[in-house]
């Protein structure tokens, strides 16, 4: 969260830990890992829209 300046990587919403979620860029179901480079901050609505897709 700190790396992404507590900002959603999709819509730019600036939030707090309660507003933001960690998301896997490459989803677990696609073989994504918990590596630093595969995680991003997303607000809850953007994370729900993204779901189990890779948008990269």
Secondary structure, 3 states (H helix, E strand, C coil): CCCCCCECCCCCCECCCCCEEEEECCCHHHCCCCCHHHEEEEEHHHHHHHCCCCCC
